[in-house]
Amino acid sequence: MDNKKIEEGLIIPVYKPLFWSSFDVVKTIRFFMKKKYRLKKIKVGHAGTLDPLATGLLLICTGKKTKEIEKLQALKKTYYTTFYFGATTPSFDLETDIDQVYGIEHINNDHILQTIDMFKGELVQEPPIYSAIKQKGNKLYDLARKGVKITDIKKRKINVFEFCILKNNFPEIDFKITCSKGTYIRTIANDFGKNLNTGAFVKHLERFSIGDYNINKSISINEFKCSN
């Protein structure tokens, strides 16, 4: 690969590892590309943030391809996720500790299937307080981690195209969810629990695909380092 192709831009499907932020991946890709191709400067960005506790496909764009980030972000995304029922956390995942425990004895399979149907199609969703959305110039998760009370989070329209059970080992259930840009799977889990008169949070989250890109053709961080 020559410098001209680097400057023209690349779209690199990367598998984001657990505990890495999306920006950690961007910094790593930028560092190794600059080192390999002796570049003083190169544009690198990502199309669609993944939480540190989420793994899976992250599209890294370089050079002129960074102009396509908005278009890539608008593509449908598919996630594999595990919801844990009977408890909640402030972050709606395992970044924070369980703060409330609920009964689950009243829930049966029919209740689960009926609730799934409620979360298909066009929805209005309130993003979690532990998110990268900015309020008055501050990212919400920064405020939340400092214990600042957050109110008036703007709701957004989303679309859930597919929502199905992969494995039911209640109180844990594995789901496949295909959705639009801006959808928070953690919020779906929390709202799902509320609709069942219990609690729920995301125990595992992996992004499988963005449009026609999927993790089967992605490259790991270590593979990228070795190739560069």
C-alpha positions in Angstrom: 0.0 0.0 0.0 1.5 3.4 -1.0 1.1 6.8 0.5 -1.2 8.0 -2.3 -3.7 5.3 -1.5 -3.5 6.2 2.2 -4.2 9.9 1.5 -7.1 9.0 -0.8 -8.6 7.2 2.1 -9.5 3.8 3.4 -12.5 2.3 5.2 -11.1 -0.3 7.6 -13.5 -2.7 9.4 -11.9 -3.1 12.8 -13.0 -5.4 15.7 -13.1 -3.2 18.8 -11.9 -5.1 21.9 -13.5 -5.1 25.3 -12.7 -2.0 27.5 -11.3 0.0 24.6 -13.1 3.3 23.7 -13.8 4.0 20.1 -11.3 6.9 20.3 -8.6 4.4 21.6 -9.0 2.5 18.4 -8.7 5.7 16.3 -5.6 6.8 18.1 -4.0 3.4 17.7 -4.7 3.2 13.9 -3.5 6.8 13.4 -0.2 6.1 15.3 0.7 2.9 13.4 -0.3 4.4 10.0 1.9 7.5 10.6 4.8 5.3 11.7 4.5 2.8 8.9 4.1 5.3 6.1 6.1 8.1 7.7 3.3 10.6 7.6 3.3 13.8 9.6 -0.4 14.1 9.6 -3.4 11.9 8.6 -7.1 12.2 9.1 -8.6 9.2 11.0 -12.2 8.9 12.4 -14.8 6.3 13.2 -18.4 5.8 12.0 -20.5 5.1 15.0 -19.3 5.0 18.6 -19.2 1.8 20.6 -19.2 1.9 24.5 -16.1 0.6 26.2 -18.0 -2.5 27.4 -19.2 -3.2 23.9 -17.2 -5.2 21.3 -17.5 -5.7 17.6 -17.4 -3.8 14.3 -16.0 -0.3 14.2 -15.6 1.3 10.9 -12.4 3.4 10.8 -12.1 6.0 8.0 -8.8 7.6 6.9 -7.9 10.5 4.6 -10.7 11.6 2.2 -12.9 8.7 3.3 -13.6 10.6 6.5 -16.0 12.6 4.4 -18.1 9.4 4.2 -18.5 9.0 8.0 -21.9 10.6 8.1 -23.2 8.3 5.3 -21.8 5.2 7.0 -23.3 6.2 10.4 -26.8 6.3 8.7 -26.6 2.6 7.7 -28.5 -0.1 9.6 -26.7 -1.8 12.4 -27.0 -5.3 13.8 -26.2 -6.2 17.4 -26.0 -9.4 19.4 -26.8 -8.7 23.0 -27.6 -10.4 26.3 -30.2 -8.8 28.6 -30.2 -9.7 32.3 -33.6 -9.5 33.9 -34.4 -8.8 37.6 -32.0 -5.9 38.3 -31.0 -2.5 37.0 -27.8 -0.4 37.0 -27.5 3.4 36.5 -25.6 2.9 33.2 -28.0 0.2 32.0 -24.9 -2.1 31.6 -22.1 -3.4 33.8 -20.1 -0.2 33.9 -21.9 0.6 37.2 -23.0 -1.7 40.0 -26.5 -3.0 40.4 -28.6 -0.5 42.2 -32.0 -2.2 42.4 -33.2 -5.8 42.4 -36.7 -6.9 41.2 -38.9 -10.0 41.2 -39.1 -12.0 38.0 -41.5 -14.8 39.1 -44.4 -13.2 37.2 -42.7 -13.3 33.8 -43.3 -16.1 31.3 -42.4 -16.6 27.6 -45.6 -15.0 26.3 -44.8 -11.8 28.2 -41.3 -11.8 26.6 -42.6 -12.3 23.1 -45.4 -9.6 23.6 -42.8 -7.1 24.8 -40.5 -7.8 21.9 -43.3 -6.8 19.5 -43.7 -3.5 21.4 -40.1 -2.6 20.6 -40.3 -3.2 16.8 -40.8 -0.4 14.3 -40.6 3.4 14.9 -40.0 4.3 18.5 -39.1 7.4 20.5 -36.1 6.8 22.8 -34.4 8.7 25.6 -30.6 8.2 25.5 -29.0 7.0 28.8 -27.2 9.4 31.0 -24.0 7.4 30.5 -23.6 8.3 26.8 -21.4 10.5 24.6 -24.2 12.9 23.9 -23.2 16.5 24.8 -25.2 18.8 27.0 -23.9 22.4 27.3 -20.6 21.3 25.9 -20.2 18.4 28.3 -20.5 14.7 27.5 -23.2 13.1 29.6 -21.1 10.2 30.8 -18.5 12.7 32.1 -21.3 14.5 34.1 -22.8 11.2 35.3 -19.5 9.8 36.5 -19.0 13.0 38.6 -22.4 12.5 40.1 -24.0 15.5 38.4 -27.8 15.2 38.2 -28.8 15.1 34.5 -32.3 16.2 33.3 -34.0 17.2 30.0 -32.2 14.7 27.8 -33.6 15.2 24.3 -35.5 12.2 23.0 -34.9 10.9 19.5 -36.8 8.8 16.9 -35.3 5.4 16.1 -36.4 2.4 14.2 -36.0 -1.3 15.2 -36.2 -3.4 12.1 -35.5 -6.8 13.7 -35.7 -8.0 17.3 -35.6 -11.8 17.9 -34.5 -14.3 20.6 -31.3 -16.3 19.9 -31.2 -18.1 23.2 -33.5 -18.0 26.3 -31.8 -18.9 29.5 -33.9 -16.7 31.7 -33.1 -14.5 33.6 -30.6 -14.0 30.8 -31.8 -13.8 27.2 -29.7 -13.4 24.0 -31.2 -11.2 21.3 -30.4 -10.1 17.8 -31.4 -6.5 17.1 -31.2 -4.6 13.8 -31.8 -0.9 14.2 -31.3 2.6 12.9 -28.6 5.1 13.6 -28.7 6.6 17.1 -30.3 3.5 18.8 -29.1 2.7 22.3 -29.4 -1.0 23.0 -28.9 -0.3 26.7 -32.0 1.9 26.7 -34.0 -0.8 25.0 -32.9 -3.2 27.8 -33.9 -0.8 30.5 -37.3 0.0 28.9 -37.9 -3.7 28.2 -37.5 -4.4 31.9 -39.9 -1.6 32.8 -42.5 -3.0 30.5 -42.3 -6.4 32.2 -42.6 -4.7 35.6 -39.1 -5.7 36.6 -35.6 -4.5 35.8 -33.1 -5.3 33.0 -29.7 -4.3 31.8 -27.2 -5.2 29.1 -24.8 -7.9 30.2 -23.1 -8.3 26.8 -23.1 -6.3 23.6 -21.5 -7.0 20.3 -22.0 -5.0 17.0 -22.1 -7.6 14.2 -22.6 -5.4 11.2 -23.0 -1.9 9.7 -24.7 -2.0 6.4 -22.8 -4.5 4.2 -19.8 -4.5 6.5 -19.6 -7.2 9.2 -17.2 -8.6 11.8 -16.4 -11.7 9.6 -14.3 -9.4 7.4 -13.0 -7.2 10.2 -9.4 -7.0 11.4 -8.2 -7.1 15.0 -6.0 -4.4 16.5 -3.1 -6.9 16.8 -3.6 -8.0 13.1 -3.5 -4.3 12.1 -0.3 -3.7 14.1 1.4 -6.7 12.5 0.3 -5.7 9.0 1.7 -2.2 9.6 
